[in-house]
Amino acid sequence: MTNAVYTMTVRALAGVVSERAAETMVRSVLREQNLLPETVSAQDMQRLLSGPLLSRLSAVMPAARARQELRTLSGQMAERYPKAPTLFVESGPQATWDDPQETDLWTDLGLGADDFEFDDPEYAAGLSGRSYDLNSTLDQDTLIQTLGRLTGVQGVMVCRASGEVLRVRAVRDANGLAGVVAASAMLFQKRSLRLLSADLGGQTVCVCPLGEHCVAVIANSQANVGRLLVELQQIRVAA
């Protein structure tokens, strides 16, 4: 028998999509996260509301409305379950690229191997993180939105190890970033590296290899690069 957290979530979603669609959506996300309708906790559901469920609902309605609907539900759940606070940020855009004021283009970066600062291979060893299926567009979008919430992040790109771009969100055209990723992929093939970063003078590019894929992030001077590197180190690829 499903529990109260599951029922509350499905009933709320049934107000914006059909009841059948709501139940299918929630059950699919729970299954992907190895959770059950009978035992899912409020803490687990809060994480799903601000991540996978937000991505799913944004695919069937405007992202702003999807976010507002789930933010409301998340707030109601936090009131009912005080030990499970909402994970939605109440002020500011979900990610920097949601701000329409940014209009400039990326410049030609022109980077080579000597421009990169390579990290200590043992940096942040032992940290655990979420797993993402980077062959799934849903998980690609979830990862991009998660990284995009970090202060100062201007763009996130998911690529194949060859440098082929699969998914990208950025405040500016990302052609320059794609070139950096392609160059980085070649460096990863030649050296045993966990990630690398390049200081562009006011901007920093970080690239992390993830098996057959890699993730690139570009951030401005307001970013905490140390935290950004830790977040990249925590990413795990789903088996």
C-alpha positions in Angstrom: 0.0 0.0 0.0 1.4 3.4 -1.0 2.2 5.8 1.9 1.1 9.4 2.6 4.1 11.1 1.0 3.5 9.3 -2.3 -0.2 10.0 -2.2 0.3 13.6 -1.5 2.7 14.0 -4.4 0.4 12.2 -6.9 -2.7 14.1 -5.9 -0.9 17.5 -6.2 0.5 16.6 -9.7 -2.9 15.3 -10.8 -4.1 18.9 -10.5 -1.8 20.0 -13.4 -1.6 16.8 -15.4 -4.0 13.8 -15.6 -4.1 11.5 -12.6 -2.8 8.6 -14.7 0.1 10.8 -16.0 0.9 11.9 -12.5 1.1 8.4 -11.1 3.1 7.2 -14.0 5.6 10.1 -13.7 6.1 9.6 -9.9 6.4 5.8 -10.1 8.9 6.1 -13.0 11.1 8.6 -11.0 10.9 6.4 -7.9 11.9 3.3 -9.8 14.9 5.1 -11.4 16.0 6.1 -7.9 15.5 2.7 -6.4 12.7 3.9 -4.2 9.2 2.4 -3.5 5.8 4.1 -3.2 5.2 2.2 0.0 8.3 3.5 1.8 9.5 6.7 0.1 10.3 9.3 2.8 9.5 13.0 2.7 13.2 13.7 2.6 13.5 11.5 -0.5 10.5 13.1 -2.1 11.8 16.7 -1.5 15.0 15.7 -3.4 12.9 14.2 -6.3 10.7 17.3 -6.5 13.6 19.7 -7.0 15.4 17.3 -9.4 14.0 14.4 -11.5 10.4 15.3 -11.1 11.1 18.9 -12.0 12.8 17.7 -15.2 9.9 15.4 -16.1 7.2 18.0 -15.5 9.2 20.7 -17.4 9.0 18.4 -20.4 5.2 18.6 -20.6 4.6 22.3 -19.6 6.6 25.6 -19.5 9.5 25.2 -17.1 8.6 28.2 -15.1 5.1 26.8 -14.4 6.5 23.4 -13.6 8.9 24.9 -11.1 6.2 27.0 -9.5 3.8 24.0 -9.1 6.5 21.8 -7.6 7.8 24.6 -5.4 4.3 25.0 -3.9 4.0 21.3 -3.3 7.5 21.2 -1.8 6.5 24.0 0.6 3.3 22.1 1.6 5.3 19.0 2.2 7.8 20.9 4.4 4.9 22.2 6.5 3.6 18.7 7.0 7.0 17.1 7.5 9.2 19.7 9.3 12.2 17.4 9.2 12.0 17.4 5.4 12.6 21.1 4.4 12.0 22.3 0.9 15.1 22.2 -1.4 13.8 24.8 -3.7 15.6 28.2 -3.7 13.0 30.8 -3.3 14.9 33.8 -4.8 16.8 34.1 -8.1 16.7 31.9 -11.2 17.1 28.2 -10.9 20.3 28.5 -13.0 22.2 31.5 -14.3 21.1 30.9 -17.8 17.5 31.3 -16.8 18.3 35.1 -16.4 17.4 36.7 -19.8 19.7 39.7 -19.2 22.8 37.8 -20.4 23.3 38.3 -24.2 27.0 38.3 -24.9 28.7 35.5 -26.9 31.6 33.3 -25.8 34.9 34.5 -27.2 37.4 32.2 -29.0 39.3 30.6 -26.1 42.3 29.3 -28.0 43.6 27.0 -25.2 46.4 24.4 -25.3 47.7 21.9 -22.8 49.9 24.4 -21.0 46.9 26.5 -20.1 45.4 23.9 -17.9 45.9 23.3 -14.2 45.6 19.6 -13.3 44.2 18.6 -10.0 45.7 16.3 -7.3 44.4 12.8 -8.2 43.6 12.2 -4.5 41.6 15.5 -4.2 38.2 14.8 -2.5 38.8 11.1 -2.5 36.2 9.1 -0.7 33.3 11.5 -1.3 30.1 9.8 -2.4 27.7 11.3 -4.9 24.5 10.7 -7.0 24.6 8.4 -10.0 23.5 9.6 -13.4 22.8 7.7 -16.6 24.5 10.0 -19.1 22.9 8.1 -22.0 19.6 9.4 -20.7 18.5 13.0 -21.7 16.6 13.2 -18.4 19.7 12.5 -16.3 21.7 14.8 -18.5 19.2 17.6 -17.9 19.1 16.8 -14.1 22.9 17.0 -13.9 23.0 20.2 -15.8 20.4 21.8 -13.6 22.1 20.6 -10.4 25.4 22.1 -11.4 23.7 25.2 -12.8 22.4 26.1 -9.3 26.0 26.6 -8.0 26.9 30.3 -7.6 28.8 31.7 -10.6 28.1 28.8 -13.0 27.5 30.2 -16.5 27.2 27.1 -18.6 27.3 23.3 -18.3 27.9 20.8 -21.2 27.6 17.0 -21.3 29.7 15.4 -24.0 31.0 12.1 -25.2 34.6 11.4 -24.4 35.4 12.2 -28.0 34.2 15.8 -27.4 30.8 15.3 -29.2 28.3 17.6 -27.5 25.1 15.8 -26.3 23.5 18.5 -24.1 24.3 22.1 -23.1 22.8 25.0 -21.2 24.6 28.3 -21.1 23.9 32.0 -20.8 25.9 32.5 -24.1 26.6 30.6 -27.2 28.7 27.6 -26.2 30.8 27.0 -29.3 34.0 28.1 -27.5 33.3 25.7 -24.6 32.8 22.9 -27.1 36.3 23.5 -28.4 37.7 23.3 -24.9 36.0 20.0 -24.2 37.2 18.5 -27.4 40.8 19.5 -26.6 40.4 18.3 -23.0 39.2 14.9 -24.2 42.5 14.4 -26.0 44.4 15.3 -22.9 42.4 12.8 -20.8 43.3 10.1 -23.2 47.0 10.8 -22.8 47.1 11.3 -19.0 45.5 9.6 -16.0 43.4 12.5 -14.8 40.2 12.9 -12.8 39.5 16.5 -13.8 41.2 19.7 -15.0 40.5 23.4 -14.8 41.6 26.3 -16.9 41.8 29.9 -15.7 40.7 32.2 -18.5 41.0 35.5 -16.6 37.7 36.2 -15.0 36.3 32.8 -16.1 37.2 29.2 -15.2 36.5 26.1 -17.3 36.4 22.8 -15.4 36.2 19.4 -17.3 35.6 16.0 -15.6 35.8 12.7 -17.5 33.0 10.2 -16.7 33.7 6.9 -18.5 32.4 7.3 -22.0 31.3 10.9 -21.3 32.6 14.1 -19.8 31.1 17.1 -18.2 32.3 20.7 -18.7 31.4 23.7 -16.6 32.3 27.3 -17.1 32.0 29.7 -14.2 32.7 33.4 -13.6 34.8 35.1 -10.9 32.0 34.8 -8.3 32.2 31.0 -8.3 33.8 29.0 -5.6 36.1 26.9 -7.8 37.1 24.6 -5.0 33.5 23.6 -4.3 32.8 23.3 -8.0 35.7 20.8 -8.3 34.4 18.8 -5.3 30.9 18.7 -6.9 32.4 17.4 -10.2 34.4 14.8 -8.2 31.2 13.5 -6.6 29.4 12.7 -9.9 29.0 9.0 -10.5 27.9 7.3 -13.7 25.0 4.8 -13.2 25.9 1.2 -14.1 
